[in-house]
Amino acid sequence: MISNTRYWFLLLLVILVYITGMFVTLFENDSAQFAVMAMRMVQENDFLSLFKGPEEYLDKPHMHYWLAALSYKVFGIHDWAYRIPGLLATLLGAYSCFGLGKLLYNRNVGKLAALIFMTSQTIVLGAIDVRTDAVLTGFAIFAIWHLAAYIEKNSLKHILLGAFGAGMAFSTKGQIGLLVIGLPILCHLAYTRKWKMFLNSKVLAGLLMFAVVITPMLYAYYHQFDLHPEKIIRGKGERSGIFFIFWEQSFERLSGEGVGKNSSDYFFFFHTFLWVFLPWTVVGLVAYLQKAKAIIKAKFNYEPAQEFLTLGGITLIFIIISFAQFKLPHYLNIVMPLFAVLSAGYLHHLYVVENQRIKKLLLGFQYFILGIIFLAVTFICFFVFKTDSYYNYIWKFVLGVFIIYYSLKREDYYFRIITIGVVGSVLLNGVLNAHFYPSLLQYQAGSTMAKTIRENDIPTDKIYKISENHTWALDFYNQKPVKITSLSELTDSKDVWVYVSEKELKTLRDAGLDWDRQLTEKQFRITRLQGKFLDPITRKKVVNKMHLVHIY
C-alpha cells in the first residue's frame, strides 16, 4: 500500500477539490429545483408537504429535502448550505467503502476503495450538482457494509446500523434504495450460504429500526396525500402516498409512466460507465472481468479468499436499471462504491502477486487517461473559457509539476497507477470547479439575473412571469419564487417587473405593454453542452437571452 503520508496528502487534495465545488452557483434544473423545494419548507415552516413550484410533488421521498432544510436552519439559505448534506453523505460513503473493503478484503483495500470512490468522476460531480443520489449513495453503501458485517459477525450493532442506513436510503429515493442494498446482500448470502443469519431475533430488531426510521416519511406522505383523496396528481385522483412509495414508484420509473420516457437504449448505462468511473474505468472493467472469471472457474463454490457481493450486486443492478425507460447518468452513482471496492481489491491482488505485465498495461491506460485529461484542461483553459488571472496559472502550474514528478518517478507500477489516477481526477475537477463551472454559469440567466436584481435594489415581491416555465435559479437566489401572472392582469398593473424570454418579450410588445427599464442576461441550458457553445466563435448562435422589464 502507498505510504500514509502520500495517502493523506492525496486525500487532502481531493477534499480541497470538493470544498472548492461547494461555492459554485447551483445548476439548473435539478440542484436548483431541489434547493428551492427545501427552501419552501423553511420559509413556510411546513416540513410535511412536498411542492415542485405550485404543484404537489409525488415522486421522490422527503429525506433529501429535510436534510437540506435542516442545513438551511443551521447555516442560512445559501448554495453551500444546500450542498452540505450531500458532501457529508459522500464522506459517509467513502468511510463505508473503507469499512466494506476492510471487511471483504483487508484494511489496505478499504483505504484504497475510499480513495477510488472519492475520485470517481460522477461522485465528485454529484457533490457539486447535488441531487438525491448523493444522499442515497452514502446511506446505501453504509447499509451494505453493516449488513454484510452482521452476516459475518452476528452483531446486533451492525444489523441496527444497517437497518438505519436502509431506512435513510428508502426515505431518500424509495424502493430503489432497498433494491441497491438488497441485491448485493442477497449475492453475499447466496455465495457464503449463511442464510440462517436472517433467521434469528436480531433481524426483528433490525426491522423495528427500519420501521422507526421510515415512519416520519410515511406520516408526511399520509398527511399530504392519503388524507386528501380529492387531490389530482398527474391526472389521477385518490392518490395514496404510502401506496405510491411502497408499490407504484418503481413501476412508474421502469415504465416511464408519470415521469416520461427519455431512453429505450438498453446499453445506455454500459457506455455511460466509460466516463462516470473515470479515471478508474479501465481498472474497474478489468477487475470486473477477472472477478467474474474467478467466480465462474470455481463454479460459484464458496472460497474464503473470494467475495461475490460486489460482482453480483453490480451485475444485477446494471441489468435492472437498464430496463428503465427513464435513464440519467447519475443513476449509476449507486454502483460506484461497489466498483470502488472491487477495483481496490483487484489492484491489491496485483500488488501481492507481483503481476508486472498486467500492472504495466493498467499503468499505460492510466497514462492515456491522464493525457486526455491534460488535453481537456488545456482546451478548457485556453480555448473554451480563457484563464484570465495569475492565480489560476500558478495553482495549475504547481499541480502540473506535481503530476509530472509522480508520472516519471521510478517506483512500483502499483503506486503509480493509484497516484496518477488520483492526481488526474484532482486536476480535472480542480479546473472544473475553480474555472470551468464559474465561467459556464455566467450563461445561466436565473442566477446572474438574481445578482443584477440585488445590485439594482429591485423588490423581489414585485417580480412576475407570464409562463409556467420554471425559474429555479432565480427563485433560489432571490429567496422568493417568481409569481405567475397573465397579460390581462399586467395591463392593469403598474410598477411591476416581468421576467421573460425573447419570445415572451415580443408577446408583451404585441399586447401593447410598455416598459421604461430593461435588464438582460445571457441564457443557455448549461447541463446540455454542445460543440457550438464550447466554441467561442459560434457560441453566440446558441445563446439566448432573458429579460427583466419594468412595467410603469
C-alpha positions in Angstrom: 0.0 0.0 0.0 1.2 3.6 -0.6 2.6 5.3 2.4 0.3 7.0 4.9 2.0 10.4 4.1 1.2 10.1 0.4 -2.3 8.7 1.1 -3.4 11.5 3.3 -1.8 14.1 1.1 -3.7 12.8 -1.9 -6.9 12.7 0.2 -6.3 16.3 1.3 -6.1 17.4 -2.4 -9.3 15.6 -3.1 -11.1 17.3 -0.2 -9.8 20.7 -1.4 -11.5 20.0 -4.8 -14.7 19.1 -3.0 -14.6 22.3 -0.9 -13.9 24.4 -4.0 -17.1 23.0 -5.6 -19.2 23.9 -2.5 -19.3 27.5 -3.5 -20.2 27.1 -7.2 -23.6 28.5 -8.2 -26.3 25.9 -8.2 -27.1 24.3 -11.6 -30.5 24.2 -13.2 -32.6 22.1 -13.3 -32.4 19.5 -10.5 -30.0 21.1 -8.0 -31.6 24.5 -8.0 -35.1 22.8 -8.0 -34.4 20.7 -5.0 -32.8 23.6 -3.2 -36.0 25.7 -3.8 -38.2 22.8 -2.6 -36.2 22.7 0.7 -36.2 26.5 0.9 -40.0 26.5 0.8 -40.1 24.1 3.7 -38.1 26.5 5.8 -39.8 29.7 4.7 -43.3 28.3 5.2 -42.4 26.2 8.2 -44.1 23.2 6.5 -41.9 20.1 6.6 -44.7 17.6 5.8 -45.6 18.7 2.3 -43.5 18.5 -0.9 -44.1 21.0 -3.7 -42.4 21.5 -7.0 -43.3 25.1 -7.7 -47.0 25.4 -7.3 -47.6 21.7 -7.9 -47.8 19.0 -5.3 -44.8 16.6 -5.7 -45.3 12.9 -5.6 -42.1 11.4 -6.8 -39.0 11.2 -4.5 -39.5 11.0 -0.7 -38.6 13.7 1.8 -35.2 12.9 3.3 -33.0 14.8 0.9 -35.2 17.9 1.3 -35.4 17.6 5.1 -31.6 17.4 5.3 -31.2 20.4 3.1 -33.8 22.3 5.1 -32.0 21.4 8.4 -28.8 22.8 6.9 -30.7 26.0 6.0 -31.9 26.2 9.6 -28.4 26.0 10.9 -26.4 27.9 8.3 -29.0 30.1 6.5 -30.3 29.7 2.9 -27.1 29.5 0.8 -26.0 27.3 -2.1 -23.1 25.9 0.0 -25.5 25.1 2.8 -27.7 23.1 0.4 -24.6 21.1 -0.6 -23.5 20.2 3.0 -25.7 17.1 3.5 -24.6 15.8 0.1 -21.0 16.3 0.9 -21.4 14.7 4.4 -23.2 11.7 2.7 -20.3 11.4 0.2 -17.8 11.3 3.1 -20.0 8.7 4.8 -19.9 6.7 1.5 -16.1 6.9 1.4 -15.8 5.7 5.0 -18.3 2.9 4.3 -16.2 1.9 1.3 -13.3 1.7 3.7 -15.3 -0.4 6.1 -16.7 -2.8 3.4 -13.2 -3.1 1.7 -11.7 -4.0 5.1 -14.4 -6.5 5.8 -14.3 -8.3 2.5 -10.5 -8.0 1.9 -8.2 -6.1 4.3 -7.5 -2.6 5.7 -5.3 -1.6 2.7 -8.1 -2.4 0.3 -10.5 -0.4 2.4 -8.3 2.7 2.3 -7.8 2.4 -1.4 -11.5 1.8 -2.0 -12.3 5.1 -0.2 -9.8 7.0 -2.4 -11.1 5.5 -5.6 -14.7 6.3 -4.6 -13.9 9.9 -3.8 -12.1 10.5 -7.1 -14.7 8.8 -9.4 -15.9 11.5 -11.8 -19.6 11.0 -11.1 -19.2 11.1 -7.4 -17.2 14.4 -7.5 -19.8 15.9 -9.8 -22.6 14.5 -7.5 -21.3 16.5 -4.6 -21.5 19.8 -6.7 -24.5 19.2 -8.8 -26.3 17.8 -5.7 -29.4 15.6 -6.3 -30.9 12.9 -4.2 -28.3 10.4 -5.4 -25.5 11.8 -3.2 -27.5 11.0 0.0 -28.8 7.7 -1.4 -25.3 6.5 -2.3 -23.9 7.4 1.0 -26.5 5.6 3.1 -26.9 2.7 0.7 -23.2 1.7 0.9 -23.3 2.4 4.7 -26.2 -0.1 4.9 -24.5 -2.7 2.7 -21.3 -2.5 4.8 -23.1 -3.1 8.1 -25.5 -5.7 6.9 -22.5 -7.7 5.4 -20.7 -7.2 8.7 -23.8 -8.6 10.5 -23.7 -11.7 8.3 -20.0 -12.2 9.1 -20.1 -11.3 12.8 -23.6 -11.8 14.0 -23.6 -8.4 15.8 -26.7 -6.6 16.9 -24.9 -3.3 16.4 -24.3 -4.0 12.7 -27.8 -5.0 11.9 -29.2 -2.0 13.6 -26.8 0.3 11.8 -27.6 -1.5 8.5 -31.3 -1.1 9.1 -30.8 2.6 9.9 -28.9 3.1 6.6 -31.6 1.2 4.7 -34.3 3.3 6.2 -32.5 6.5 5.3 -31.9 5.3 1.7 -35.6 4.3 1.4 -36.7 7.7 2.8 -34.4 9.4 0.2 -35.4 7.7 -3.1 -37.9 5.0 -2.3 -37.7 1.4 -3.5 -34.5 1.8 -5.5 -32.8 2.4 -2.1 -33.8 -1.1 -0.9 -33.0 -2.6 -4.3 -29.4 -1.5 -4.4 -28.9 -2.6 -0.8 -30.8 -5.9 -1.0 -29.2 -7.3 -4.2 -25.6 -7.2 -3.1 -26.6 -8.6 0.3 -28.5 -11.4 -1.3 -25.5 -12.2 -3.5 -23.3 -12.3 -0.4 -25.8 -14.6 1.4 -26.0 -16.9 -1.7 -22.3 -17.1 -2.0 -21.4 -17.6 1.7 -24.5 -19.8 2.3 -25.2 -18.0 5.6 -29.0 -17.8 5.2 -29.5 -18.6 8.8 -28.2 -15.2 9.8 -31.5 -13.7 8.8 -33.5 -16.3 10.8 -32.9 -15.0 14.3 -34.3 -12.4 16.7 -31.7 -9.8 15.8 -33.5 -9.4 12.4 -36.7 -8.4 14.2 -34.7 -5.6 16.0 -33.4 -4.5 12.6 -36.9 -4.5 11.1 -38.1 -2.4 14.0 -35.2 0.1 13.4 -36.1 0.3 9.7 -39.7 1.0 10.6 -38.8 3.7 13.0 -36.6 5.5 10.5 -39.1 5.5 7.7 -42.1 6.4 9.9 -41.6 10.3 9.6 -41.6 10.0 5.8 -44.7 7.7 5.7 -46.5 10.1 8.0 -45.6 13.0 5.8 -47.0 11.2 2.7 -50.1 10.2 4.6 -50.7 13.8 5.8 -50.2 15.3 2.3 -52.0 12.7 0.1 -53.8 9.9 1.9 -55.8 12.4 4.0 -56.8 14.3 0.8 -58.1 11.8 -1.8 -59.6 14.8 -3.7 -56.2 15.9 -4.9 -55.4 15.3 -8.6 -51.8 14.3 -9.1 -50.6 13.7 -12.7 -54.2 13.4 -13.8 -55.2 10.9 -11.1 -57.3 11.3 -8.0 -57.4 9.4 -4.8 -53.6 9.0 -4.7 -52.2 7.3 -1.6 -48.7 8.5 -0.8 -48.0 5.4 1.2 -49.2 3.0 -1.5 -47.1 5.1 -4.0 -43.8 4.8 -2.2 -44.3 1.0 -1.4 -45.6 0.0 -4.8 -46.2 2.5 -7.6 -43.0 4.5 -7.6 -40.5 2.0 -9.1 -43.1 0.7 -11.7 -43.6 4.3 -12.9 -39.8 4.7 -13.3 -39.4 1.4 -15.1 -42.3 2.1 -17.5 -41.8 5.8 -17.8 -45.3 6.5 -16.7 -45.7 9.8 -14.9 -42.0 10.8 -15.3 -41.9 10.3 -19.0 -39.5 8.3 -21.3 -36.1 9.5 -22.4 -34.2 6.4 -23.4 -35.0 2.9 -24.6 -31.3 2.1 -25.1 -30.6 -1.0 -23.0 -26.9 -0.3 -23.3 -27.2 3.3 -22.0 -25.5 2.6 -18.7 -22.8 0.5 -20.2 -21.4 3.3 -22.4 -22.2 5.9 -19.7 -19.9 3.9 -17.3 -17.0 4.7 -19.5 -16.9 8.3 -18.2 -18.7 8.2 -14.8 -15.9 6.0 -13.3 -13.0 7.9 -14.7 -10.1 7.8 -14.1 -10.6 4.2 -12.9 -12.7 3.0 -15.9 -10.2 0.5 -17.3 -9.2 -0.7 -13.8 -12.9 -1.3 -13.0 -13.6 -3.2 -16.2 -10.5 -5.4 -15.8 -11.4 -6.0 -12.1 -14.9 -7.0 -13.0 -13.9 -9.4 -15.8 -11.2 -11.0 -13.6 -13.6 -11.4 -10.7 -16.2 -12.9 -12.9 -13.7 -15.3 -14.4 -12.5 -16.5 -11.0 -16.1 -17.0 -9.7 -17.1 -18.9 -12.8 -14.0 -21.0 -12.8 -14.7 -22.0 -9.2 -18.3 -22.8 -10.3 -19.7 -20.4 -7.7 -18.4 -22.6 -4.9 -17.5 -20.6 -1.8 -13.8 -19.8 -1.2 -12.8 -17.8 1.9 -10.4 -15.6 -0.1 -13.2 -14.6 -2.6 -16.3 -12.4 -2.4 -19.3 -12.2 -4.6 -21.0 -9.2 -3.0 -19.6 -6.5 -5.4 -19.7 -8.5 -8.6 -23.2 -9.9 -8.1 -24.5 -6.5 -6.9 -23.1 -4.6 -9.8 -24.4 -7.1 -12.3 -27.9 -7.3 -11.0 -28.3 -3.6 -10.5 -27.0 -2.9 -14.0 -29.5 -5.4 -15.6 -32.5 -4.0 -13.7 -31.8 -0.2 -14.2 -31.1 -0.9 -17.9 -34.7 -1.8 -18.4 -36.0 1.5 -17.1 -37.5 3.8 -19.7 -36.2 6.9 -18.0 -32.4 7.0 -17.6 -29.9 9.6 -16.5 -26.1 9.2 -16.0 -26.2 9.8 -12.2 -28.4 6.7 -11.7 -25.0 4.9 -11.8 -23.8 6.6 -8.7 -25.2 3.8 -6.6 -22.9 1.2 -8.1 -19.7 3.4 -7.7 -19.0 2.2 -4.2 -19.2 -1.5 -5.3 -16.9 -0.8 -8.2 -14.5 1.1 -5.9 -14.2 -1.9 -3.5 -13.9 -4.4 -6.4 -11.3 -2.3 -8.1 -9.3 -1.8 -4.9 -9.4 -5.5 -4.2 -8.1 -6.3 -7.6 -5.3 -3.7 -7.5 -4.1 -5.0 -4.1 -4.1 -8.6 -5.5 -1.9 -7.4 -8.4 0.5 -5.9 -5.9 0.7 -9.0 -3.8 1.2 -11.5 -6.6 3.5 -9.0 -8.4 1.9 -9.4 -11.9 4.1 -6.9 -13.6 2.6 -7.4 -17.1 -1.0 -6.5 -16.1 0.2 -3.7 -13.8 2.3 -2.2 -16.7 -0.8 -2.5 -19.0 -3.0 -0.7 -16.5 -0.4 2.0 -15.9 -0.3 2.6 -19.7 -4.1 3.1 -19.7 -3.7 5.5 -16.7 -1.1 7.5 -18.6 -3.5 7.6 -21.6 -6.4 8.8 -19.4 -4.1 11.4 -17.8 -3.1 12.6 -21.3 -6.8 13.0 -22.2 -7.3 15.0 -19.0 -4.4 17.3 -19.9 -5.8 17.9 -23.3 -9.3 18.6 -21.8 -7.9 21.0 -19.3 -5.8 22.8 -21.9 -8.9 23.0 -24.2 -11.0 24.5 -21.3 -8.4 27.0 -20.1 -7.0 28.3 -23.4 -10.0 27.9 -25.7 -13.4 27.5 -24.2 -13.0 29.9 -21.3 -9.6 31.5 -21.3 -7.9 31.8 -17.9 -7.6 35.4 -17.0 -5.8 35.6 -13.7 -2.2 34.8 -12.5 -3.7 32.9 -9.5 -5.2 30.3 -11.9 -2.0 29.9 -13.7 0.0 29.4 -10.5 -2.0 26.6 -8.9 -2.4 24.8 -12.2 1.3 25.0 -12.8 2.2 23.7 -9.3 -0.3 20.8 -9.7 1.1 20.1 -13.2 4.7 19.9 -11.9 3.5 17.5 -9.1 1.8 15.3 -11.6 4.8 15.2 -13.9 7.0 14.3 -10.9 4.9 11.3 -9.9 4.5 10.2 -13.5 8.2 10.0 -14.0 9.1 8.7 -10.5 10.8 5.3 -10.6 8.6 3.2 -8.3 6.4 0.1 -8.5 3.7 0.3 -11.1 1.1 -0.2 -8.4 1.9 3.1 -6.7 1.9 5.0 -10.0 -1.4 3.6 -11.1 -3.0 4.9 -7.9 -1.2 8.2 -7.7 -1.7 9.1 -11.4 -5.4 8.2 -11.1 -6.0 10.4 -8.1 -4.0 13.4 -9.3 -5.7 13.2 -12.7 -9.1 13.4 -11.0 -7.8 16.4 -8.9 -6.5 18.2 -12.0 -9.7 17.8 -14.0 -12.1 18.5 -11.2 -10.0 21.3 -9.8 -10.2 23.1 -13.2 -13.9 22.3 -13.5 -14.8 23.6 -10.0 -12.5 26.6 -9.9 -12.6 27.7 -13.5 -15.0 26.0 -15.9 -18.2 25.9 -13.9 -17.9 29.6 -12.6 -17.4 30.7 -16.3 -20.1 28.4 -17.6 -22.6 29.7 -15.0 -22.3 33.2 -16.4 -24.7 31.8 -19.0 -27.4 30.7 -16.6 -29.7 33.7 -16.7 -31.6 32.9 -13.5 -28.6 33.2 -11.2 -27.0 36.1 -13.0 -30.3 38.0 -13.1 -30.7 37.5 -9.3 -27.3 39.2 -8.8 -28.4 42.0 -11.1 -31.6 42.4 -9.1 -29.7 42.7 -5.9 -27.3 45.3 -7.4 -30.3 47.4 -8.6 -32.3 47.0 -5.3 -35.3 45.6 -7.2 -38.0 44.4 -4.8 -38.3 40.6 -5.3 -42.0 40.7 -4.4 -42.7 42.8 -7.5 -41.2 40.3 -10.0 -43.6 38.2 -12.1 -43.5 35.8 -15.1 -46.2 35.2 -17.7 -45.5 31.5 -18.3 -45.4 28.4 -16.2 -41.8 27.7 -17.1 -39.7 27.0 -14.0 -37.2 29.6 -12.8 -35.4 27.6 -10.1 -32.1 29.5 -10.0 -33.8 32.9 -10.0 -36.2 31.6 -7.3 -33.4 30.4 -5.1 -31.0 33.3 -5.3 -33.9 35.8 -4.9 -35.0 33.6 -2.0 -38.5 34.1 -3.3 -40.3 32.2 -6.1 -41.3 34.3 -9.0 -45.1 34.7 -9.1 -47.1 33.8 -12.2 -49.4 36.4 -13.8 -51.3 36.9 -17.0 -51.2 39.5 -19.8 -54.6 40.8 -18.8 -53.5 41.3 -15.2 -50.3 43.1 -16.4 -52.4 45.5 -18.4 -53.9 46.8 -15.2 -50.6 46.7 -13.2 -48.1 49.4 -12.5 -44.6 49.4 -11.1 -44.0 45.7 -11.6 -41.1 43.7 -13.1 -41.7 40.9 -15.5 -39.1 38.1 -16.2 -39.4 37.0 -19.8 -37.7 35.2 -22.7 -37.2 36.9 -26.0 -40.3 35.3 -27.4 -42.3 36.4 -24.4 -40.9 39.9 -24.7 -42.4 40.1 -28.2 -45.7 38.9 -26.7 -45.6 41.9 -24.2 -44.9 44.3 -27.0 -47.7 42.9 -29.2 -50.1 43.2 -26.2 -49.4 47.0 -26.2 -47.4 46.9 -22.9 -44.6 49.3 -22.5 -41.6 49.5 -20.1 -39.1 52.1 -19.1 -36.2 49.8 -17.9 -34.9 46.5 -19.4 -32.2 44.3 -17.9 -30.8 41.5 -20.0 -28.8 38.3 -19.2 -27.4 35.5 -21.4 -29.1 32.2 -21.2 -28.1 28.7 -22.1 -29.1 25.3 -20.8 -25.7 24.6 -19.2 -26.3 21.0 -18.4 -26.7 20.2 -22.1 -23.4 21.3 -23.5 -22.8 21.2 -27.3 -19.9 21.9 -29.6 -21.3 25.2 -30.9 -21.5 26.5 -27.3 -18.0 25.4 -26.4 -16.5 27.1 -29.4 -16.3 30.9 -28.6 -16.7 31.7 -32.3 -20.1 30.0 -32.6 -21.3 30.5 -29.0 -23.5 33.5 -29.8 -25.5 31.4 -32.3 -26.9 29.1 -29.5 -27.0 31.5 -26.5 -30.4 33.1 -25.9 -31.4 36.0 -23.6 -33.7 36.5 -20.7 -35.0 39.9 -19.8 -36.4 41.7 -16.8 -38.6 44.6 -17.8 -40.2 47.3 -15.6 -43.9 48.0 -16.4 -44.6 51.5 -15.3 
